[in-house]
Amino acid sequence: MQVNAVAQNFVDNPTYFPPEVQANPRFQERLAREVPLGRLVSAREDALFAAYLCSSAADCFVGQVFPVCGGWVGR
């Protein structure tokens, strides 16, 4: 059995990052300071990555947790 996980952080999500949060200058400063991409990861990018992990192309990854966070973990 193959099990992988996507650990989401800084992904565009209306529950965690509604428009009023995203429009806040302090939040924008935080993105610029803490997230190498300087933006939230899009829902499409997140979904494409999850689809990749479900594909046979990702058979070489087993038991991994992949952070999706705009590059924050790689810093």
C-alpha positions in Angstrom: 0.0 0.0 0.0 1.3 3.5 -0.9 0.4 6.4 1.4 1.6 9.9 1.0 0.3 13.2 2.5 0.1 16.8 1.4 0.6 19.2 4.3 -1.0 22.5 3.2 0.1 25.9 4.4 -0.2 29.2 2.6 -2.6 27.7 0.1 -5.4 30.0 -1.2 -8.4 28.9 0.8 -11.5 31.1 1.6 -11.8 29.5 5.0 -8.3 30.3 6.2 -7.4 33.2 4.0 -10.7 35.0 3.1 -10.5 38.1 0.9 -10.5 40.5 3.8 -7.4 38.7 5.2 -5.7 38.6 1.9 -6.3 42.3 1.4 -4.8 43.2 4.8 -1.4 44.9 4.3 0.0 43.1 7.3 -0.9 39.7 5.8 0.7 40.8 2.5 3.9 41.8 4.4 3.9 38.4 6.1 3.7 36.7 2.7 6.5 38.8 1.3 8.6 38.1 4.4 7.9 34.4 5.2 6.9 32.8 1.8 9.6 32.6 -0.9 7.0 32.8 -3.6 5.5 35.9 -2.0 2.0 34.6 -2.6 -0.4 31.9 -1.7 -0.3 28.7 -3.7 -3.4 28.4 -5.9 -6.0 25.8 -5.4 -5.2 24.6 -8.9 -1.5 24.1 -8.1 -2.5 22.2 -5.0 -4.9 20.0 -6.8 -2.4 19.3 -9.6 0.2 18.2 -7.0 -2.3 15.9 -5.3 -3.3 14.4 -8.7 0.4 13.8 -9.5 0.8 12.0 -6.2 -2.1 9.7 -7.1 -0.6 8.9 -10.5 1.8 6.1 -11.4 4.5 8.8 -12.1 4.8 9.2 -8.3 5.3 5.4 -7.6 8.8 6.2 -6.3 7.4 8.2 -3.4 6.1 6.1 -0.5 5.4 7.3 3.1 6.2 10.9 2.4 4.7 14.1 3.6 5.0 16.9 1.1 4.6 20.5 2.3 2.7 22.7 -0.1 3.4 26.2 1.2 4.9 28.4 -1.4 8.4 27.3 -0.7 8.5 28.1 3.0 9.9 24.7 4.1 12.8 24.8 1.7 14.2 28.0 3.3 
